[in-house]
Amino acid sequence: MITLMRKQKREPDSTEGSSTGETGKRVSIRDKLLVKEVQEMEQTLPSTCRVKFEDPHQLHDFFLTVTPDEGFWAGGRFRFHIYVTEDYNMAPPSVKCLTKLWHPNISEDGDICLSLLRQNSIDGMGWAPTRKLKDIVWGLNSLFTDLLNFDDPLNIEAAELYLKDKDAFHGRVREYVSQYAKR
């Protein structure tokens, strides 16, 4: 499954060239970390999540699909693009929601309000080098259940509708799920 691990074993861990003028290619720290983290992430995925790598050699660029089985968004399929930059694990990966949805913490453009995706966070729960990919997966999954935040929303209109009329909020969520997030 993990082709990068085999790639690491084949490639010399130096930048010195051979006598033919070819230079050895260094495996980045990010890629070394990702070999272990991807294996751990796949072993601990919530039952409502699936990960897909378009290219198994590119562990830093993948998709996550969350299919909530409870709550407002139950029955929907929500796709996220996760890109891990070279400065990982000192900086969080970049995450974008590709599925249009009605959510207080995810904008209709796919921006996500989740503390652990922030380099610096007021609540102290932001990114830290000790965090891992599995934390991001669990955090994104939890945005559909217990991590909903109506007090500090990204989509203010969604949060206000929830506070004014929960039935109308639920109706709007269901409308978006049926239109954009069918399984």
Secondary structure, DSSP 8 states (H G I E B T S, - for coil): --HHHHHHHHS-SS--B-TTS-B-----HHHHHHHHHHHHHHHT--TTEEEE-SSTT-TTEEEEEE--SSSTTTTB-EEEEEE--TTTTTS--EEEE-S---BTTB-TTS-B--GGGSSS-TTS-S--TT--HHHHHHHHHHTTTTT--SSS-SSHHHHHHHHH-HHHHHHHHHHHHHHH-B-
